[in-house]
């Protein structure tokens, strides 16, 4: 049942992201995806299931960075944000991209800090600079990282610190090197906020 629901949510999100539809259909589809996502989230704990990040090599390398996120239940809030910000198409392009992907738990901590209940309380204009701050041009594997600052698609830099594990600003990388057809995803435990 959980796998079927994940597949259904992934299919609906990809359909809404990729298909050209008129405005009224988009609103109806968005509500359906949101309702399904919220129902799914109510059934699962907020704890990170590290097994979700252990994709089979063949699955990961045949998927774009967006498809990797869509296929993982711990990224459902990120997928909702990317969809609302109209960035799914851009992040499905050839790239390559390096995406520092916050988990649902990371987004929930941010929502609590901001005093909002979820993505629905944030506008597209608020989401775009935050989401593009999580993306770096090029495919940067963990072995390529060094203590430095790196420019993001937002135009602002993130700080990479390898002193004690791998930190991006004040977020920890909890899983690295999920490779896809157009880049790589590194899982982080805190949403990065541009200064």
KAVEN-V715301 format. One record per residue. N is the residue number from 0. RES is the residue in one letter. SS is DSSP state (H for helix, E for strand, C for the rest). PHI is phi in radians with two decimals (NA if undefined). NEAR is the number of other ideal C-beta (glycine too) atoms within 12 Angstrom. Layout:
# KAVEN-V715301
N&RES&SS&PHI&NEAR, N&RES&SS&PHI&NEAR
This chain:
# KAVEN-V715301
0&X&C&NA&11, 1&X&H&-1.09&15, 2&X&H&-1.15&13, 3&X&H&-1.08&12, 4&X&H&-1.13&22, 5&X&H&-1.08&28, 6&X&H&-1.11&18, 7&X&H&-1.12&23, 8&X&H&-1.10&36, 9&X&H&-1.07&33, 10&X&H&-1.13&22, 11&X&H&-1.13&30, 12&X&H&-1.15&40, 13&X&H&-1.11&27, 14&X&H&-1.09&23, 15&X&H&-1.15&33, 16&X&H&-1.26&33, 17&X&H&-1.74&22, 18&X&C&-1.41&16, 19&X&C&-1.48&12, 20&X&C&-2.37&15, 21&X&C&-1.36&10, 22&X&H&-1.05&10, 23&X&H&-1.18&10, 24&X&H&-1.16&15, 25&X&H&-1.10&20, 26&X&H&-1.11&14, 27&X&H&-1.07&16, 28&X&H&-1.13&26, 29&X&H&-1.06&27, 30&X&H&-1.15&17, 31&X&H&-1.10&21, 32&X&H&-1.11&33, 33&X&H&-1.08&29, 34&X&H&-1.10&19, 35&X&H&-1.10&30, 36&X&H&-1.10&37, 37&X&H&-1.11&23, 38&X&H&-1.08&18, 39&X&H&-1.09&31, 40&X&H&-1.15&28, 41&X&H&-1.18&13, 42&X&H&-1.49&17, 43&X&C&-1.93&25, 44&X&C&-1.35&14, 45&X&C&-1.52&21, 46&X&C&-1.25&15, 47&X&C&-1.28&26, 48&X&C&-1.69&22, 49&X&H&-1.03&16, 50&X&H&-1.09&13, 51&X&H&-1.11&29, 52&X&H&-1.62&29, 53&X&C&-1.64&16, 54&X&C&-1.24&27, 55&X&C&-1.09&15, 56&X&H&-0.92&13, 57&X&H&-1.17&11, 58&X&H&-1.17&20, 59&X&H&-1.17&27, 60&X&H&-1.30&22, 61&X&C&-1.77&16, 62&X&C&-2.04&28, 63&X&C&-1.34&35, 64&X&H&-1.08&43, 65&X&H&-1.19&37, 66&X&H&-1.13&33, 67&X&H&-1.07&40, 68&X&H&-1.13&48, 69&X&H&-1.08&39, 70&X&C&-1.39&32, 71&X&C&-1.99&38, 72&X&H&-1.10&36, 73&X&H&-1.33&40, 74&X&H&-1.97&44, 75&X&H&-1.07&42, 76&X&H&-1.24&40, 77&X&H&-1.04&45, 78&X&H&-1.08&45, 79&X&H&-1.06&38, 80&X&H&-1.16&41, 81&X&H&-1.08&42, 82&X&H&-1.14&40, 83&X&H&-1.11&32, 84&X&C&-1.46&29, 85&X&C&1.03&23, 86&X&C&-1.86&33, 87&X&H&-1.06&31, 88&X&H&-1.10&19, 89&X&H&-1.11&26, 90&X&H&-1.38&41, 91&X&C&-1.63&29, 92&X&C&-1.18&19, 93&X&C&-1.03&16, 94&X&C&1.24&26, 95&X&C&-1.43&24, 96&X&E&-2.23&37, 97&X&E&-1.96&38, 98&X&E&-1.98&49, 99&X&E&-1.65&49, 100&X&E&-1.73&48, 101&X&E&-1.27&42, 102&X&C&-1.35&38, 103&X&H&-1.00&37, 104&X&H&-1.04&30, 105&X&H&-1.12&35, 106&X&H&-1.13&40, 107&X&H&-1.10&28, 108&X&H&-1.12&22, 109&X&H&-1.14&32, 110&X&H&-1.03&24, 111&X&H&-1.09&15, 112&X&H&-1.08&13, 113&X&H&-1.45&18, 114&X&C&1.29&10, 115&X&C&-2.08&18, 116&X&C&-1.64&16, 117&X&C&2.92&24, 118&X&H&-1.02&35, 119&X&H&-1.04&23, 120&X&H&-1.53&17, 121&X&C&-1.95&26, 122&X&C&-1.53&16, 123&X&H&-0.98&19, 124&X&H&-1.13&12, 125&X&H&-1.36&20, 126&X&H&-1.33&33, 127&X&H&-0.97&25, 128&X&H&-1.14&25, 129&X&H&-1.23&35, 130&X&H&-1.16&42, 131&X&H&-1.22&29, 132&X&C&-1.28&33, 133&X&C&-1.71&44, 134&X&E&-2.17&45, 135&X&E&-2.07&36, 136&X&E&-1.21&23, 137&X&C&1.72&20, 138&X&C&-1.79&27, 139&X&C&-1.82&33, 140&X&C&-1.40&20, 141&X&H&-1.04&25, 142&X&H&-1.24&13, 143&X&H&-1.57&20, 144&X&C&-1.30&29, 145&X&C&-2.59&15, 146&X&C&-1.12&14, 147&X&E&-2.93&16, 148&X&E&-2.03&17, 149&X&E&-2.24&29, 150&X&E&-1.28&21, 151&X&C&-1.78&32, 152&X&C&-1.16&30, 153&X&C&-1.24&25, 154&X&C&1.77&17, 155&X&C&-1.67&22, 156&X&E&-1.71&19, 157&X&E&-1.88&37, 158&X&E&-1.77&26, 159&X&E&-1.80&32, 160&X&E&-2.25&21, 161&X&C&-1.82&19, 162&X&C&-1.07&12, 163&X&C&-2.38&9, 164&X&C&1.39&18, 165&X&C&-2.11&31, 166&X&E&-2.07&24, 167&X&E&-2.01&42, 168&X&C&0.94&28, 169&X&C&-1.92&18, 170&X&E&-1.84&31, 171&X&E&-1.64&26, 172&X&E&-1.44&38, 173&X&E&-1.74&29, 174&X&E&-2.70&33, 175&X&E&-2.08&28, 176&X&E&1.10&28, 177&X&E&-1.48&41, 178&X&E&-1.49&32, 179&X&E&-2.27&36, 180&X&C&-1.18&26, 181&X&C&-2.15&29, 182&X&E&2.65&38, 183&X&E&-2.47&37, 184&X&E&-2.01&50, 185&X&E&-2.06&42, 186&X&E&-1.49&40, 187&X&E&-2.13&40, 188&X&C&-1.76&32, 189&X&C&-2.62&27, 190&X&C&-1.24&35, 191&X&C&-1.48&39, 192&X&C&-1.99&27, 193&X&C&-1.18&24, 194&X&C&-1.33&15
